[in-house]
Amino acid sequence: MKLGVVGLPNVGKSTLFNAITKAGAQSANYPFCTIEPNVGMVAVPDERLDKLAALYNSKKITPTVLEFVDIAGLVRGASKGEGLGNKFLSHIREVDAIVHVVRCFDDDNIIHVDGRIDPIEDISTINTELVISDIETMTRRIDRLKTQMKSGDKKYQVELEICEKVMKVLDEGRAVRALSDSLTDEEKAYVKSLFLLTDKPVIYCANVGEEDIAGGNGYSERVKAFAKEEGNEVMVLCARAEEELADMDEGDKRAFLEELGVKDTGLDQLVSACYTLLGLISYLTAGEKETRAWTIEKGTKAPQAAGKIHTDFEKGFIRAEVIDWKALLEYGSYNAAKEKGKIRSEGKDYVVQDGDVVLFRFNV
């Protein structure tokens, strides 16, 4: 799963990306510093792994990971090619969700591409460019469907009706994801196949100064109010401080967080929120060799979850032996839990839950 980090130039995208991935993406005080997207993998924080690994004395711990893509800053007119906009928009099209970084700090030493600090106007600039790009995509699709309808195949009429619903929302300047609650599952699947920019889930990242990490500021409060109307989430953090934290050892990190007046790093919270944004959960496997988190989408049934480990697990699925991770810790071992009758045997229709510790039985 890929998350695209987007925003106007000089809002802190690459600084945030550096902190997330420690990949050393270039960050400089001028527009279009990032042209080709930088890509980095980041582990999803999961305290359950350490606790299970301690229980089993596991030699290896493998967390689940997300892929972050640092996309160059968009500017007004990007949908028309301004600032290499078409290229940047194509990069956004390839990700599964968007982390929209918004500048919520004052600093005369860091230029703003529009010469002023206005987070809501910044959000509007990006959103407008994405909407315009989607309108152009849908205009071409509708024109093609009208031609295809001449064949008499009724499926093109159905597709046209869905596309017209989408176009109506876009013409109102709204994101396609606003349609989600009013579409059937079949319509949602069709809209998803269009790969529209504004159909992608989004989380806003309000980038504040170090002095505002604990409580935010007036800028971040405006972003929160805006996002609430859209039904989206906001994370408040300081990208520069997070970049510093990323290079510290655990002791120094804890001391710095205490000095800042916060408990956890903003990045841990952001990565966890992004995992949820994508509709993902983790089930766990544990043993002496390895304790590991496996990524699946919410609603995944046991055979398909088993297939994440190996295709043979899915093909030859017999059953899943399941226990919640907290219950496993409570009983102290798998065998102890089994003796108490706490290990459940689940069949092919079982929907795997977040935090399930699973042993798959299969035969190929």
VOVEX-129549 format. One record per residue (C-alpha): x, y, z. Coordinates in steps of 0.001 Angstrom, whole numbers, plus 500000, padded with zeros to 6 digits. Example, Ala and Ser with C-alpha at 12.3 -4.5 7.8 and 13.67 -1.06 7.14 Angstrom:
<recs>
+--------+--------+--------+
|     xx |     yy |     zz |
+--------+--------+--------+
| 512300 | 495500 | 507800 |
| 513670 | 498940 | 507140 |
+--------+--------+--------+
</recs>
This chain:
<recs>
+--------+--------+--------+
|     xx |     yy |     zz |
+--------+--------+--------+
| 500000 | 500000 | 500000 |
| 501364 | 503415 | 498993 |
| 500707 | 506771 | 500641 |
| 501548 | 509917 | 498716 |
| 502873 | 512867 | 500749 |
| 501583 | 515985 | 498966 |
| 501275 | 519713 | 499523 |
| 502454 | 523075 | 498228 |
| 506223 | 523696 | 497950 |
| 508033 | 524474 | 501215 |
| 505362 | 523184 | 503597 |
| 507610 | 520496 | 505094 |
| 506805 | 517466 | 502931 |
| 510360 | 516278 | 502409 |
| 511300 | 517054 | 506016 |
| 508375 | 514905 | 507160 |
| 509354 | 512193 | 504704 |
| 512917 | 512205 | 506046 |
| 511596 | 511721 | 509555 |
| 509243 | 508919 | 508538 |
| 511698 | 506868 | 506563 |
| 515149 | 508191 | 507532 |
| 515802 | 507921 | 503802 |
| 517520 | 511289 | 503478 |
| 515278 | 512787 | 500804 |
| 516595 | 516184 | 499735 |
| 514921 | 519106 | 501507 |
| 515674 | 522709 | 500524 |
| 514178 | 526179 | 500719 |
| 513036 | 526547 | 497119 |
| 510113 | 525246 | 495029 |
| 510401 | 521934 | 493138 |
| 513325 | 520649 | 495179 |
| 511636 | 517243 | 494804 |
| 510953 | 516329 | 491172 |
| 511135 | 512553 | 491007 |
| 509251 | 511060 | 493954 |
| 511325 | 509643 | 496785 |
| 510076 | 506324 | 498134 |
| 510612 | 504846 | 501573 |
| 509233 | 502029 | 503696 |
| 508227 | 502574 | 507318 |
| 507244 | 500087 | 510002 |
| 503787 | 500418 | 511531 |
| 504178 | 500817 | 515332 |
| 502809 | 497729 | 517093 |
| 503479 | 497115 | 520795 |
| 501858 | 493690 | 520496 |
| 504860 | 492319 | 518615 |
| 507360 | 493063 | 521372 |
| 505128 | 491507 | 524019 |
| 504476 | 488350 | 522009 |
| 508139 | 488072 | 521056 |
| 509071 | 488222 | 524748 |
| 506556 | 485459 | 525465 |
| 508031 | 483183 | 522776 |
| 511659 | 484365 | 523038 |
| 511453 | 485019 | 519309 |
| 514742 | 485426 | 517454 |
| 513175 | 487871 | 514992 |
| 510408 | 490497 | 515002 |
| 508879 | 491549 | 511678 |
| 506380 | 494434 | 511737 |
| 504067 | 495297 | 508900 |
| 505156 | 498211 | 506719 |
| 503709 | 501031 | 504630 |
| 505268 | 502663 | 501588 |
| 505465 | 506458 | 501590 |
| 506049 | 508442 | 498409 |
| 507329 | 512032 | 498671 |
| 505633 | 513815 | 495769 |
| 506916 | 517190 | 494564 |
| 505026 | 520325 | 495588 |
| 501981 | 521235 | 493540 |
| 501171 | 524832 | 492610 |
| 498146 | 526660 | 491264 |
| 497676 | 525623 | 487627 |
| 499241 | 522173 | 488115 |
| 496351 | 520529 | 486245 |
| 497291 | 522682 | 483244 |
| 500943 | 521746 | 483483 |
| 502176 | 524602 | 485676 |
| 505249 | 523719 | 487730 |
| 505585 | 520331 | 486020 |
| 502106 | 519685 | 487398 |
| 501001 | 516938 | 485030 |
| 503968 | 514811 | 486006 |
| 503311 | 515317 | 489712 |
| 499612 | 514534 | 489323 |
| 500493 | 511244 | 487639 |
| 502540 | 510331 | 490715 |
| 499511 | 510970 | 492939 |
| 497403 | 508732 | 490696 |
| 499647 | 505788 | 491570 |
| 499183 | 505944 | 495366 |
| 496390 | 504449 | 497482 |
| 495881 | 507383 | 499851 |
| 497086 | 510938 | 500382 |
| 498897 | 512565 | 503311 |
| 498262 | 516268 | 502677 |
| 500881 | 518345 | 504524 |
| 499688 | 521849 | 505368 |
| 501950 | 524650 | 506588 |
| 500768 | 525860 | 509981 |
| 503825 | 527802 | 511151 |
| 505295 | 531285 | 510669 |
| 508928 | 531579 | 509608 |
| 510239 | 534524 | 507596 |
| 513272 | 532463 | 506625 |
| 511197 | 529884 | 504759 |
| 509471 | 531313 | 501722 |
| 505855 | 530500 | 500893 |
| 505148 | 529990 | 497225 |
| 502188 | 532425 | 497444 |
| 503874 | 534868 | 499832 |
| 501461 | 534371 | 502747 |
| 500478 | 531769 | 505382 |
| 496874 | 530623 | 504897 |
| 496407 | 526862 | 505445 |
| 492819 | 526739 | 504184 |
| 493744 | 528568 | 500986 |
| 496663 | 526155 | 500580 |
| 494323 | 523166 | 500957 |
| 491915 | 524736 | 498474 |
| 494710 | 525219 | 495930 |
| 495680 | 521551 | 496036 |
| 492102 | 520261 | 496114 |
| 491083 | 522463 | 493185 |
| 493919 | 521123 | 491041 |
| 492933 | 517542 | 491846 |
| 489285 | 518263 | 491033 |
| 490176 | 519918 | 487713 |
| 492341 | 516956 | 486768 |
| 489477 | 514562 | 487574 |
| 487033 | 516646 | 485531 |
| 489310 | 516300 | 482517 |
| 489540 | 512545 | 483084 |
| 485778 | 512171 | 483420 |
| 485053 | 514362 | 480388 |
| 487084 | 512007 | 478223 |
| 485437 | 508943 | 479804 |
| 481901 | 510288 | 479280 |
| 482606 | 511195 | 475651 |
| 483909 | 507682 | 475028 |
| 480891 | 506076 | 476726 |
| 478472 | 508097 | 474600 |
| 480176 | 506732 | 471512 |
| 480156 | 503173 | 472853 |
| 476426 | 503397 | 473647 |
| 475731 | 503322 | 469922 |
| 476562 | 499617 | 470016 |
| 473353 | 499031 | 471984 |
| 475130 | 497346 | 474900 |
| 473233 | 498398 | 478031 |
| 476320 | 498243 | 480253 |
| 477562 | 501482 | 478723 |
| 474341 | 503218 | 479766 |
| 474838 | 502015 | 483349 |
| 478449 | 503214 | 483333 |
| 477427 | 506563 | 481881 |
| 474897 | 507116 | 484665 |
| 477587 | 506462 | 487296 |
| 480005 | 508795 | 485513 |
| 477407 | 511543 | 485392 |
| 476942 | 511227 | 489173 |
| 480687 | 511615 | 489565 |
| 480832 | 514589 | 487216 |
| 478038 | 516364 | 489090 |
| 480048 | 516223 | 492333 |
| 483218 | 517399 | 490597 |
| 481390 | 520293 | 488918 |
| 480365 | 521416 | 492407 |
| 484068 | 521515 | 493318 |
| 483809 | 518551 | 495678 |
| 485913 | 515414 | 495949 |
| 484588 | 512176 | 494479 |
| 485022 | 510441 | 497860 |
| 482077 | 512561 | 499066 |
| 479890 | 510269 | 496917 |
| 480887 | 507093 | 498730 |
| 477899 | 506798 | 501083 |
| 475406 | 507168 | 498233 |
| 476874 | 504488 | 495945 |
| 476177 | 500756 | 495817 |
| 479065 | 498327 | 496187 |
| 479027 | 497753 | 492428 |
| 479110 | 501492 | 491741 |
| 481961 | 501960 | 494225 |
| 483954 | 499246 | 492470 |
| 483439 | 500955 | 489120 |
| 484418 | 504384 | 490461 |
| 487526 | 502867 | 492053 |
| 488525 | 501489 | 488652 |
| 488639 | 505060 | 487307 |
| 491663 | 505888 | 489531 |
| 490426 | 509403 | 490233 |
| 492618 | 511632 | 492363 |
| 489827 | 512933 | 494590 |
| 488497 | 509430 | 495238 |
| 491572 | 508603 | 497291 |
| 491230 | 508787 | 501092 |
| 493101 | 511719 | 502641 |
| 494532 | 512677 | 506011 |
| 495693 | 516236 | 506700 |
| 498995 | 516767 | 508456 |
| 499152 | 520184 | 510139 |
| 502853 | 521031 | 510308 |
| 503323 | 523386 | 513267 |
| 506354 | 524986 | 514903 |
| 508120 | 523227 | 517768 |
| 506516 | 525531 | 520316 |
| 503026 | 524406 | 519230 |
| 503496 | 520624 | 519215 |
| 501544 | 519966 | 522406 |
| 498491 | 522157 | 521760 |
| 498576 | 523224 | 518131 |
| 497816 | 526812 | 517128 |
| 495256 | 528951 | 515349 |
| 496323 | 527652 | 511946 |
| 495975 | 523996 | 512930 |
| 492577 | 524656 | 514546 |
| 491353 | 526048 | 511215 |
| 492577 | 522915 | 509465 |
| 490762 | 520742 | 512015 |
| 487509 | 522632 | 511469 |
| 487861 | 522326 | 507688 |
| 488670 | 518601 | 507839 |
| 485743 | 517926 | 510185 |
| 483330 | 519312 | 507584 |
| 484853 | 516961 | 505015 |
| 484827 | 513997 | 507408 |
| 488614 | 513678 | 507322 |
| 491217 | 513341 | 510084 |
| 493988 | 515775 | 511046 |
| 497333 | 514989 | 512642 |
| 499198 | 517887 | 514285 |
| 502989 | 517531 | 514383 |
| 506229 | 519411 | 513826 |
| 508097 | 517877 | 510893 |
| 511399 | 519473 | 511894 |
| 511197 | 518125 | 515455 |
| 510178 | 514699 | 514154 |
| 513228 | 514678 | 511902 |
| 515418 | 515362 | 514943 |
| 513662 | 512662 | 516964 |
| 514205 | 510119 | 514205 |
| 517982 | 510348 | 514697 |
| 517929 | 509991 | 518501 |
| 518379 | 506877 | 520578 |
| 515450 | 505781 | 522709 |
| 516643 | 507505 | 525895 |
| 517239 | 510878 | 524259 |
| 513963 | 510572 | 522379 |
| 511969 | 510073 | 525582 |
| 513682 | 513039 | 527201 |
| 513000 | 515251 | 524188 |
| 509340 | 514227 | 524065 |
| 508982 | 515040 | 527755 |
| 510539 | 518437 | 527125 |
| 508053 | 519036 | 524304 |
| 505142 | 518013 | 526535 |
| 503967 | 515046 | 524474 |
| 503887 | 511294 | 525112 |
| 504362 | 509753 | 521671 |
| 506002 | 510961 | 518495 |
| 503700 | 512507 | 515951 |
| 505070 | 510129 | 513361 |
| 504001 | 507015 | 515247 |
| 500527 | 508476 | 515470 |
| 500546 | 509471 | 511796 |
| 501690 | 506070 | 510540 |
| 499066 | 504279 | 512665 |
| 496372 | 506673 | 511428 |
| 497423 | 506063 | 507817 |
| 497173 | 502297 | 508354 |
| 493605 | 502756 | 509553 |
| 492880 | 505208 | 506719 |
| 493699 | 502500 | 504198 |
| 491248 | 500122 | 505857 |
| 494018 | 497783 | 507001 |
| 494411 | 495587 | 510067 |
| 497072 | 493146 | 511252 |
| 496837 | 489575 | 512380 |
| 499822 | 488050 | 514150 |
| 501864 | 484876 | 514074 |
| 504262 | 484050 | 516874 |
| 506920 | 481470 | 517587 |
| 510525 | 480960 | 518593 |
| 511835 | 481739 | 515113 |
| 509748 | 484836 | 514444 |
| 506898 | 487016 | 515671 |
| 505297 | 488811 | 512772 |
| 502413 | 491110 | 511809 |
| 500587 | 490391 | 508551 |
| 498649 | 493105 | 506712 |
| 495137 | 492402 | 505463 |
| 492127 | 494517 | 504589 |
| 489257 | 494669 | 507056 |
| 486744 | 491940 | 506239 |
| 489292 | 489424 | 504950 |
| 488302 | 485808 | 505548 |
| 490639 | 483189 | 506974 |
| 491715 | 481421 | 503731 |
| 492646 | 484712 | 502050 |
| 494447 | 485859 | 505192 |
| 496395 | 482592 | 505156 |
| 497312 | 483283 | 501541 |
| 499285 | 486328 | 502687 |
| 501792 | 483918 | 504227 |
| 501883 | 481516 | 501279 |
| 499529 | 480637 | 498441 |
| 499599 | 476986 | 499552 |
| 498086 | 478029 | 502882 |
| 495062 | 479386 | 501033 |
| 494769 | 476539 | 498509 |
| 494946 | 473823 | 501147 |
| 493201 | 475704 | 503960 |
| 491661 | 473401 | 506574 |
| 491063 | 475664 | 509565 |
| 492500 | 478536 | 511564 |
| 493320 | 478179 | 515241 |
| 492732 | 481638 | 516734 |
| 493186 | 483511 | 520006 |
| 493240 | 487230 | 520759 |
| 496754 | 488464 | 521541 |
| 495803 | 489780 | 524995 |
| 494264 | 486450 | 525970 |
| 497394 | 484631 | 524810 |
| 499554 | 486833 | 527022 |
| 497153 | 486304 | 529918 |
| 497442 | 482502 | 529728 |
| 501202 | 482635 | 529249 |
| 501519 | 480167 | 526366 |
| 499658 | 478684 | 523432 |
| 499475 | 475266 | 525101 |
| 498123 | 476719 | 528340 |
| 495436 | 478588 | 526440 |
| 494585 | 475422 | 524510 |
| 494246 | 473396 | 527706 |
| 491772 | 475998 | 528976 |
| 489775 | 475689 | 525752 |
| 490574 | 479280 | 524725 |
| 491943 | 478458 | 521266 |
| 489091 | 478724 | 518775 |
| 488901 | 476592 | 515648 |
| 487562 | 478719 | 512796 |
| 486543 | 477712 | 509281 |
| 486737 | 479290 | 505836 |
| 484010 | 481851 | 506551 |
| 485734 | 483334 | 509586 |
| 486571 | 487024 | 509216 |
| 489998 | 487617 | 510720 |
| 490115 | 490372 | 513344 |
| 492833 | 492877 | 514213 |
| 495081 | 491400 | 516903 |
| 494180 | 487766 | 516229 |
| 497095 | 485395 | 516801 |
| 496575 | 482682 | 514212 |
| 497937 | 479228 | 513457 |
| 496754 | 477999 | 510052 |
| 496214 | 474305 | 509375 |
| 496447 | 473333 | 505712 |
| 497088 | 470367 | 503451 |
| 498369 | 470513 | 499872 |
+--------+--------+--------+
</recs>
